[in-house]
Structure formats: structure tokens, C-alpha cells
Amino acid sequence: MSSRTILISGASRGIGRAIAERLLADGHQLSLGVRNPAALQGTALDHPRVLLHPYNAEEPAAAEAWVRASVSQFGAIDSVVHSAGVFSRVPLLFESGQEQEIQQLWDVNVMGPWWLTRAAWPQLAAHGAGRIVVLVSMSGKRSKGRLAGYTASKFALMGLCQTMRNEGWEQGIRVTAICPSWVNTDMAAAVNAMPKEAMSQPGDIASLTAQLLELPNSCVPFELAVSCNLET
Ligand SMILES: NC(=O)c1ccc[n+]([C@@H]2O[C@H](COP(=O)([O-])OP(=O)(O)OC[C@H]3O[C@@H](n4cnc5c(N)ncnc54)[C@H](OP(=O)(O)O)[C@@H]3O)[C@@H](O)[C@H]2O)c1
């Protein structure tokens, strides 16, 4: 297995954290963009093969700065894992004042990955086998429950994934949209519809991601629908 140099957003907690720990164990070099790098000091991710860099997905300039620092540290980047995201139950008939929640869903879940992909694109294209893994959701494939704001943001993110796939194809960039239903993280902490152990586990999403990064350009799936429950 050849080692990669991978940017990961959302690595402070949850799925992104599990992916970072797995990819570090697999021998890759990692650049982790997090809002509070100091919180990862002294953890397993505080490691010579890991750059911890400040990154707030709501700040457009943050992506450029993070990519620049990563290239300066490692010389090049060949993969990006987009795991930073926010969840909200803002419904179709939202209350006045909830526009801000919708704006945050858009800024973090859509514009965050967009700015970051744009900043990293020249590096990914130059590599010839660049990889982009995006934590979308089953909410990017179908609408269920009263989650208009989250669902709209994830459908938009899926549209972005398809566009990245199309525009990166000739340069060897391969994109995978991972679409889980519930994963046992803080984001699903308030879900009572099923026991936490019956949900998909972050470490299993990390295993899928690790395998995706080993596949050749001719065999990378565009979409992985990962349901812990029957989708009807
Ligand atoms: N858990 C699920 O059931 C589930 C299902 C389908 C899809 N997903 C998607 O999977 C991804 C990861 O979710 P998760 O379950 O790991 O969620 P989580 O445990 O709530 O973690 C969210 C991560 O996103 C980061 N983040 C949030 N806002 C940010 C911002 N403005 N700038 C930078 N980072 C920010 C958080 O950083 P801080 O620590 O700084 O807050 C944290 O690292 C999300 O895109 C989510 O929509 C999750």
C-alpha cells in the first residue's frame, strides 16, 4: 500500500476522528483542519506524521491557508476527506429566526467542502490519482423525517460531489460520496429510534474510507450507501 498525504476536516470528533486514527495507523501522512488544534495535543493524533492546523469551515479564507500550510509541510497533497458537518432539525415550515440555522447548514455542509475542494484542486489534479471522500448522508439521497434544512444541504453536497467527479475524471481524481443513515457519534446522540450499538459505527466508516484510498482509478465507487436500517 502506498502512503498518501490526506487532508481531513472534522477530525476533532466522530467519523472524522475515527478516519484520522485509522489512516494514521495505516501509515499515511495527515493534515487535520480543526477549529481547536490544541484540543488534539497529547492525543494519538499528536504525531510526527500529522499536521494540526486551524480551520473553520465557515471562513472562506481558512481553506486556502490550511492547504498552503499542508503543501509547505508535506510538499504535496493527494487526498481530501470532508467530514466536518452540522446537523439541525430545522423543518420545512421553519420559525422566524431559524434562517440563521439554514445559513449555517449551507455554509458548513456545502460551502465548506466547496471552498476546500477548490483550494486543494490543483494538488489533486497534479497527482494523477487524487481522491476526494465526502461524508454526505442518506439525507443527500432521499428526504425522510422533518429535516428540510439538513436534507437540502446534503442534496446540494451530493450535486457538488457529482460535479467534482465529472470535472476531475480526466485528471485521475476519483470522488466517493459516503451516505450513511445513523452513525453512533455526537451528531446522533439525541436519536432514540434505535440503540446506539445498532447504528453504523465510526470505526466501520473509517475502514471503508481506508479501503477506498487503496483502490486504483479504475475501481473507485462513486457512492456508498450505508444503511443501519431498512430503507423503504
Ligand atoms: N452521525 C451520523 O448519524 C451521520 C450520518 C450521515 C452523515 N453524517 C455526516 O458525517 C459527517 C461527520 O459527522 P459526525 O457524525 O462525525 O458529527 P460530529 O460527531 O457532530 O462531528 C462533527 C465534526 O464537524 C466539525 N465541525 C462542525 N462545524 C465546523 C466548522 N464550522 N468548521 C470546522 N469543523 C466543523 C466538528 O468540529 P468541532 O469539534 O470543532 O465542533 C466535528 O469535528 C457530517 O458531515 C455529517 O453530516 C453523519
The ligand as an SDF file (V2000), in Angstrom:
LIG
                    3D

 48 52  0  0  0  0  0  0  0  0999 V2000
  -23.5910   10.7690   12.6820 N   0  0  0  0  0  0  0  0  0  0  0  0
  -24.4780   10.4850   11.7450 C   0  0  0  0  0  0  0  0  0  0  0  0
  -25.5230    9.8410   12.0070 O   0  0  0  0  0  0  0  0  0  0  0  0
  -24.2220   10.9050   10.3110 C   0  0  0  0  0  0  0  0  0  0  0  0
  -24.9780   10.2850    9.3180 C   0  0  0  0  0  0  0  0  0  0  0  0
  -24.8030   10.6460    7.9970 C   0  0  0  0  0  0  0  0  0  0  0  0
  -23.8660   11.6010    7.6670 C   0  0  0  0  0  0  0  0  0  0  0  0
  -23.1250   12.1970    8.6470 N   0  0  0  0  0  0  0  0  0  0  0  0
  -22.1730   13.2310    8.2480 C   0  0  0  0  0  0  0  0  0  0  0  0
  -20.8800   12.8130    8.6040 O   0  0  0  0  0  0  0  0  0  0  0  0
  -20.0760   13.9610    8.8980 C   0  0  0  0  0  0  0  0  0  0  0  0
  -19.4300   13.7780   10.2610 C   0  0  0  0  0  0  0  0  0  0  0  0
  -20.4750   13.6860   11.2290 O   0  0  0  0  0  0  0  0  0  0  0  0
  -20.2070   13.1540   12.7110 P   0  0  0  0  0  0  0  0  0  0  0  0
  -21.2620   12.1860   12.9990 O   0  0  0  0  0  0  0  0  0  0  0  0
  -18.7800   12.7970   12.8780 O   0  0  0  0  0  0  0  0  0  0  0  0
  -20.5450   14.5050   13.5180 O   0  0  0  0  0  0  0  0  0  0  0  0
  -19.9920   15.0580   14.9040 P   0  0  0  0  0  0  0  0  0  0  0  0
  -19.5640   13.9610   15.7940 O   0  0  0  0  0  0  0  0  0  0  0  0
  -21.0310   16.0230   15.3510 O   0  0  0  0  0  0  0  0  0  0  0  0
  -18.6750   15.8730   14.4480 O   0  0  0  0  0  0  0  0  0  0  0  0
  -18.8160   16.9740   13.6070 C   0  0  0  0  0  0  0  0  0  0  0  0
  -17.4360   17.4100   13.1840 C   0  0  0  0  0  0  0  0  0  0  0  0
  -17.5660   18.5410   12.3050 O   0  0  0  0  0  0  0  0  0  0  0  0
  -16.7610   19.6080   12.8310 C   0  0  0  0  0  0  0  0  0  0  0  0
  -17.3260   20.9220   12.5140 N   0  0  0  0  0  0  0  0  0  0  0  0
  -18.5840   21.3600   12.7320 C   0  0  0  0  0  0  0  0  0  0  0  0
  -18.6820   22.6520   12.3560 N   0  0  0  0  0  0  0  0  0  0  0  0
  -17.4650   23.0220   11.8890 C   0  0  0  0  0  0  0  0  0  0  0  0
  -16.9280   24.2160   11.3630 C   0  0  0  0  0  0  0  0  0  0  0  0
  -17.6520   25.3350   11.2550 N   0  0  0  0  0  0  0  0  0  0  0  0
  -15.6240   24.2320   10.9670 N   0  0  0  0  0  0  0  0  0  0  0  0
  -14.8660   23.1320   11.0940 C   0  0  0  0  0  0  0  0  0  0  0  0
  -15.2990   21.9610   11.5930 N   0  0  0  0  0  0  0  0  0  0  0  0
  -16.5950   21.9200   11.9910 C   0  0  0  0  0  0  0  0  0  0  0  0
  -16.7540   19.3800   14.3400 C   0  0  0  0  0  0  0  0  0  0  0  0
  -15.7030   20.1030   14.9190 O   0  0  0  0  0  0  0  0  0  0  0  0
  -15.8010   20.6930   16.4320 P   0  0  0  0  0  0  0  0  0  0  0  0
  -15.3040   19.5890   17.3370 O   0  0  0  0  0  0  0  0  0  0  0  0
  -14.9130   21.8760   16.4180 O   0  0  0  0  0  0  0  0  0  0  0  0
  -17.2360   21.0420   16.7110 O   0  0  0  0  0  0  0  0  0  0  0  0
  -16.5710   17.8600   14.3700 C   0  0  0  0  0  0  0  0  0  0  0  0
  -15.2430   17.5090   14.1330 O   0  0  0  0  0  0  0  0  0  0  0  0
  -21.0060   15.1750    8.8120 C   0  0  0  0  0  0  0  0  0  0  0  0
  -20.8800   15.7800    7.5500 O   0  0  0  0  0  0  0  0  0  0  0  0
  -22.3820   14.5440    8.9450 C   0  0  0  0  0  0  0  0  0  0  0  0
  -23.3930   15.3390    8.3380 O   0  0  0  0  0  0  0  0  0  0  0  0
  -23.2830   11.8480    9.9600 C   0  0  0  0  0  0  0  0  0  0  0  0
  1  2  1  0
  2  3  2  0
  2  4  1  0
  4  5  1  0
  4 48  2  0
  5  6  2  0
  6  7  1  0
  7  8  2  0
  8  9  1  0
  8 48  1  0
  9 10  1  0
  9 46  1  0
 10 11  1  0
 11 12  1  0
 11 44  1  0
 12 13  1  0
 13 14  1  0
 14 15  2  0
 14 16  1  0
 14 17  1  0
 17 18  1  0
 18 19  2  0
 18 20  1  0
 18 21  1  0
 21 22  1  0
 22 23  1  0
 23 24  1  0
 23 42  1  0
 24 25  1  0
 25 26  1  0
 25 36  1  0
 26 27  1  0
 26 35  1  0
 27 28  2  0
 28 29  1  0
 29 30  1  0
 29 35  2  0
 30 31  1  0
 30 32  2  0
 32 33  1  0
 33 34  2  0
 34 35  1  0
 36 37  1  0
 36 42  1  0
 37 38  1  0
 38 39  2  0
 38 40  1  0
 38 41  1  0
 42 43  1  0
 44 45  1  0
 44 46  1  0
 46 47  1  0
M  CHG  2   8   1  16  -1
M  END
$$$$
